[in-house]
Amino acid sequence: MKPVYAGFFLNMSKAPIGIFDSGIGGLTVANAILKLMPEERIIYFGDTAHMPYGDKSAHAIKSYSQAITHFLIGKGCKMVVVACNTASAVGYKEVKKICGKKIPALNVIDPVVSHLSDKRDTHKVGIIGTKRTVSTRAYTKRIVKEYPEMMTCELATPLLAPMIEEGFFNNKISQTIINSYLSRKTLEHIDTLILACTHYPLIQKEIENYYRDQVRIIDSAHAVAEKVEEELHQFGINNVSGEKPKHEFYLSDYTASFEETAKIFFPESIKLKELNLWA
């Protein structure tokens, strides 16, 4: 059944999907969405001026999330995806309030937790993310509520997002830092690991190297992309025009490392536009 705003949504099918993150991490989500739905158009906002969100106050994160959401809606986006775990844990309520009933808003936490239902033999779930994400215990609260039989443990890994943002991954330095975190006692005896930061899929191979297939790794990007597809169909706003989409990428502060990483996901030439919403 389509929502009561079906007529409104019908006119929105060709509109873009708005995606935002503190930096390059959300590109993993954007890439997963476009692999699943190549006909969709996206507008991406990377808040590189305030990256990393994991060290910011809750008030600041809410403020950033609100400003970016207003920008994306102003650009005519039919959906807003909070492709940042920290902003999802702290600022999602504000985003959802701004979007109202007519514009679907998604976070990255709920789809990942729902994805655990496919893992019947999951007993102990490890969660790694930024200081702010871990401090909210957002994942543990949701997991305990939905799967009371599962145990969880959370570990803040504050060096990983800045490391990735600066382009340090898939090398000896990054592997050493990753191994140091994953070897902590907090994560002992886990059978599943949630990458609670959208930057982390960029180091997933290195994480897999450490565990040698002994631990399941849940990539938030894939889970979110599946949820986006589900929501678009539910609201009747999936793009079936067959037209070649033209994406837009905005940064609050241009960085060369962002452009280099963007080429991993979008090898075709993309134009990065610098836009400081707080200037």
N, C-alpha and C positions, 0 to 999 in steps of 0.2 A: 504494500500500500504506500502510495506517495504522500508526502506531507500536504498540509492544507495550502501551502504556498506553491503548489505544482506549476501554476502558470508562470509565476516569477522564476522558478528554477528552470523551466523550459527555455526561457530566454537567456539563461546563464550558462548553458552547456558549453559554449565556446569560450567562456571566460577563463582566465588563468587560475591556477592553484597557487596560493601564497605560502611560502615556506621561509621560516627564519631560524637563525641560530646565532650563537655568539661569534662564530667564525666559519671555518671550513667544514666542521663536523656535519652540518646539515646537508652538505653535498652528497653524503652517503645515502641519506634519505631521498633527496631529489633524484639521484641516479637510480635507486631501487624503484621509485614511482614511475619513472620514464621507461624503465625496462619492462615493467608490467603493463604500462599504459602509454606507449610511445606517441599516441595522438594528442595527449594532454599538453597544455602549455603551462609553464611555471614562471613565477616571479620570485626570485630568491633575494633575501636580505641577510647579509652577514655583518653582524655588529662588531666588527674587528676593533673599533675604537674602544670598546669596553670589555674586550676579551682578556682574561677568562671570566665568565660569569660565576664560576665556582668560588671565587674569592670575594665576591661582592655581597653587600647586604641584601636582605629580602626586599627592603624598600626600593633599592636601586634596580633590582631585577624586575620588580613589578612595573616600575616606571619605564624601563627600556621596552618591556613587552607591550605595554600599552601604546607607546609611541609607534612602534613598528607595526602593530596590528592596525592602528588607524591609517598608517601609510599604505599597507597592503589592501585594505578595504577601499581606500581612496583610489587605488589603481584598478579597482573593479574585480578583485579576486572573488571567486565563488566559494572558496574554502580557505581556511588558515590552518597550517600545520606548524605547531610549535616543535621544531626539529632540534630541540635542546632539552636534555634531561633536567638541568638546573631550572630553566625557565618553566618546564612542565611541572616540576615539583613545587615551585614557588609562585609563578605568575599565571598559571593556566586559568584560574578562576576569573582573573581580570580580562584575559583574552576572550574567554567564553561570554562574559558579560557584554563586551564591546560588540562581538559578533551577533549576539542576540539569537533569535529563532530562525532567521532567514539564511544565515551563513554558518555552515557547519565548522566547528573548530575541533581539532584533534591534538592530543599530546602524544608523547612517545612512550609513556609509562604504561598506560592501560592496555595497549595492544600487545606489549611484551608480556605482561602478567597473564593476559588471556591465552597467550601462546603456550604457557606452561601446561595447559590442560591436555596438550598433545603428548606430554612427557609423563606417562603413567608410572614409570619407575624412578621418578625424581624424588629424592629424600632430603638432600641438603643443597640449598641454592646459595652460591656466592654472588655478591653484587659488588662491582667496582665502579667508582664514579668520582666526581669532584667532591670537595669538602662540603659544599652547600647541599648537593643532592643527597649525600650520605647522611648529613646532619638532620635532614627532614625525615629520614627513614620512610620515605614515600613508597619505595618498593616493598619493604618488609610489611608495612601496614596493609597494603593491598593483597600481598601474597597470603599473609596470615588470615585475612578475612575470607579469601576465596578458597584457599587450600590449607586449612588448619593443621593438616598432618605433615606439612613440609616445614623443615627447619631452614633458617636463613642466617647469613652472616654478611656484614657489609664492611668494605674497606675503602677508605678514601685514598685515591691515587693522584694527588694534585700535580705531579710533575708531567703526567702523560699528555694532557690536552695542550699545554704550552709547547711541549716537545714536538708534538705532531703539527701544531700550528706553524712552527718554525721549520718544518720539513725534515725533522729528525725521526725517520722511521725506516724500517727494513735495513738496519745496519747494526754493527756490533754494539754501538753505544746504546741504541734504543733497546736491543735485546737484553743487555745487562740490566738496565733500569726496570724493564718489564719483569725479568726473572726475580729481581730483588723484591718487588711488590708481591708477586704471585707465590713466593716462598714463605710469606708471613704465616704465622700460626693461625691467624684469624681465618684463613682460607683452607685449613687442613680438612681433608676428608670430604670435600665437596664433590658432587657428581654433575653439577650444572653451574655454569658461570654466565651471569647476565652482564653484558657490556653496557653499563648504565651511563653512557656518554656517546653521542653520535660521532665523536671523533674516533672512537676506539675500533670500529671496523677497519680503519686504515692500518691497524697493527694486529688484526686478527690472526694473520699467518704466524706472527711472532708469538702470540699467545698460544696458538695451536702447537707451535714448536715446543713450548715449555711443557704442555700437558700430554703431548704425544698420543692424542686420541683417547685419553682416559677420562676426559671431562667434556661434556657437551657445551658448546659455546652458542649462546643465543644472541644473534645480531638484531638489534632494534630496528635497523633500516628496513629489513625484509618484512618484519612483522607490521611495521607502520604502513608500508606500501600496500600490503594486503588489506589493511583496515581502510585506507584511503579509497581503494577500489570498491570495497563493500559500501562505503558511505556514498560515494558518487552514484552508484547504481540505485541505492536506496532512495536518494533524493531526486533521482532522475536527471542528474546534471553531468553525466559522463559525456565526453566529447566524441561524437561519432561523425563529425563533418568530413573526415578524411584529409583535411588540409594539413600542410606541413607546419608544425608549431614554431613560433619564434619566441624564444625564452629571453628573460631579462634578469641580469645579475647586478645587485647593488651591494656596495660595501660602505660602512660608515667611515672607514679609513683604509685607503688602498695599501696592500702589502704584496710584495713580489712573491712571497711564499704561497699566498692564497692563489695567485694566478697559476703558479707552477702545479699546485695540487689540483686545481680545477681542470687542468689538461688531462689528468688521469681519468677523470670521469667524462669530460667533454673534450675529446681530442680535436673536434672541429673548433675553429676560432670563435671565441666568445668575447664580447665586449663588456668589461667590468666598468660600472659607473660608480663613481664615488659620490656619496650623498650623506651628509651629516645632518640627521634629523634634529639635533640638539644645538646646532649653530645659531 
